[in-house]
Amino acid sequence: MARSPHERPAPVDLTSADVVLAGTQELLPVLRAAAVRAGIDAARMRVVGVDDPPDPDETWDATLAVIAVRRPGDDPAFHRAQAAAESIDPLLAPGAVRVVVTVSGLTRLAPKLERTLTSEVLHQIGVASAWSGFRRPFRGMRMRLGLAGLRASGVRVFRISIGT
């Protein structure tokens, strides 16, 4: 059975892309620092708290959204991330890449962990905007070890899409 055609997002150029960063208040400074480290211009960055969503009438055409949510106890972080993605949907272009970072309630993001997290988010952006499966960025041994370290410390990174 053939798969239905899947429309892939356009490649994201971080030097010229409009970016929305959404997250809980304690993770927003980490997101901002990681975005600047990745080369995103601060003038093209929009920072939104998950607890205080943007105005429903406000629109923006961002091609990338990074959502960071802390997982306190039994609260499912995926549902919080999905709700945050839906609340910032008016700020995003139709084919925008949405990368979600969930952090365990006990995890403290050390600087080395922040750098590993930045490289994993950049990898997810590259994978999401690759034109085909053969042109996807390769995850080398160093990146695999970094991802294993992130998972062991309670940090998960994944992409989501909102149904159209």
C-alpha positions as CSV (number, residue, x, y, z in Angstrom):
1,M,0.0,0.0,0.0
2,A,1.5,3.3,-1.0
3,R,2.0,6.0,1.5
4,S,0.1,9.3,1.1
5,P,2.2,12.2,0.0
6,H,3.9,13.9,2.9
7,E,4.6,17.6,2.4
8,R,7.9,18.4,4.0
9,P,8.7,21.8,5.4
10,A,11.1,24.1,3.5
11,P,14.7,24.1,4.7
12,V,15.2,26.4,7.7
13,D,17.9,29.0,7.3
14,L,18.6,30.1,10.9
15,T,20.3,33.4,9.9
16,S,17.1,34.7,8.3
17,A,14.3,32.6,9.8
18,D,11.6,34.0,12.1
19,V,11.6,31.9,15.3
20,V,9.1,31.5,18.1
21,L,10.4,30.2,21.4
22,A,7.8,29.0,23.8
23,G,8.3,27.5,27.2
24,T,7.9,27.6,30.9
25,Q,9.4,30.5,32.7
26,E,12.5,28.7,34.1
27,L,13.4,27.3,30.7
28,L,12.9,30.4,28.6
29,P,16.4,31.9,29.4
30,V,18.0,28.5,28.4
31,L,16.1,28.6,25.1
32,R,17.1,32.2,24.4
33,A,20.7,31.5,25.1
34,A,20.7,28.3,23.0
35,A,19.0,30.2,20.1
36,V,21.6,33.0,20.2
37,R,24.4,30.3,20.3
38,A,22.9,28.6,17.3
39,G,23.1,31.9,15.3
40,I,19.5,33.1,15.4
41,D,19.2,36.9,15.2
42,A,17.5,38.2,18.4
43,A,15.5,40.7,16.3
44,R,13.8,37.7,14.5
45,M,13.0,35.9,17.8
46,R,9.7,36.0,19.5
47,V,9.6,34.6,23.1
48,V,6.3,33.4,24.5
49,G,5.5,31.9,27.9
50,V,3.5,28.7,27.9
51,D,1.6,29.9,31.0
52,D,0.7,33.3,29.3
53,P,-0.3,32.6,25.7
54,P,-0.1,35.3,23.0
55,D,-3.1,37.3,21.9
56,P,-5.4,35.4,19.6
57,D,-5.5,38.3,17.1
58,E,-1.7,38.5,16.9
59,T,-0.2,36.9,13.8
60,W,3.4,36.3,12.7
61,D,4.9,34.0,10.0
62,A,7.6,32.1,11.9
63,T,9.1,29.1,10.1
64,L,10.4,27.5,13.3
65,A,9.0,27.0,16.8
66,V,10.9,25.5,19.7
67,I,8.8,24.6,22.7
68,A,10.3,23.7,26.1
69,V,8.2,22.2,28.8
70,R,9.2,20.9,32.3
71,R,7.6,17.6,33.4
72,P,6.5,18.0,37.0
73,G,5.6,14.6,38.4
74,D,2.7,12.9,36.8
75,D,1.7,15.7,34.5
76,P,2.1,14.4,30.9
77,A,4.5,16.8,29.2
78,F,3.3,15.8,25.7
79,H,-0.2,17.1,26.4
80,R,1.3,20.4,27.7
81,A,3.5,20.7,24.7
82,Q,0.6,20.0,22.4
83,A,-1.5,22.7,24.1
84,A,1.4,25.1,23.8
85,A,1.9,24.3,20.1
86,E,-1.8,24.9,19.5
87,S,-1.7,28.2,21.4
88,I,1.2,29.6,19.4
89,D,-0.2,28.3,16.1
90,P,-1.3,31.8,14.9
91,L,2.3,32.9,15.1
92,L,3.5,30.2,12.8
93,A,3.6,29.8,9.0
94,P,1.6,26.8,7.7
95,G,4.6,24.5,7.1
96,A,6.6,25.5,10.2
97,V,8.9,23.1,12.0
98,R,7.9,22.5,15.6
99,V,10.5,21.0,17.9
100,V,9.5,20.1,21.5
101,V,11.9,19.7,24.4
102,T,10.6,18.1,27.6
103,V,12.7,18.3,30.8
104,S,12.1,16.2,33.9
105,G,11.1,18.1,37.0
106,L,14.3,17.1,38.8
107,T,16.7,17.9,36.0
108,R,18.9,21.0,36.2
109,L,20.3,22.0,32.8
110,A,24.1,22.4,33.3
111,P,26.0,24.3,30.6
112,K,27.4,21.1,29.0
113,L,23.9,19.7,28.9
114,E,22.6,22.9,27.3
115,R,25.2,22.7,24.5
116,T,24.2,19.0,23.8
117,L,20.6,20.1,23.8
118,T,21.3,22.9,21.3
119,S,23.0,20.4,18.9
120,E,20.1,18.0,19.2
121,V,17.5,20.7,18.5
122,L,19.6,21.7,15.5
123,H,19.8,18.1,14.3
124,Q,16.0,17.8,14.6
125,I,15.5,21.0,12.6
126,G,17.8,19.5,9.9
127,V,16.0,16.2,9.8
128,A,12.6,17.9,9.6
129,S,13.6,20.1,6.7
130,A,15.6,17.5,4.7
131,W,14.2,16.9,1.2
132,S,14.4,13.2,1.3
133,G,15.4,10.4,3.7
134,F,18.7,10.0,1.9
135,R,19.7,13.6,2.4
136,R,19.0,13.6,6.1
137,P,21.8,14.7,8.4
138,F,23.7,11.8,9.8
139,R,23.8,11.4,13.6
140,G,27.4,10.4,14.3
141,M,28.7,8.5,17.4
142,R,29.3,11.7,19.3
143,M,25.8,12.9,18.7
144,R,24.3,9.5,19.7
145,L,26.2,9.5,22.9
146,G,25.0,13.1,23.6
147,L,21.4,12.0,22.9
148,A,21.9,9.1,25.3
149,G,23.1,11.5,27.9
150,L,20.1,13.8,27.4
151,R,17.7,10.8,27.7
152,A,19.5,9.6,30.9
153,S,19.2,13.1,32.4
154,G,15.5,13.2,31.7
155,V,15.5,15.5,28.6
156,R,13.5,14.4,25.5
157,V,13.6,16.1,22.1
158,F,11.0,15.4,19.4
159,R,9.0,17.0,16.6
160,I,5.3,17.4,16.4
161,S,2.9,18.5,13.8
162,I,-0.5,20.1,14.2
163,G,-3.3,18.7,12.1
164,T,-4.4,21.0,9.4
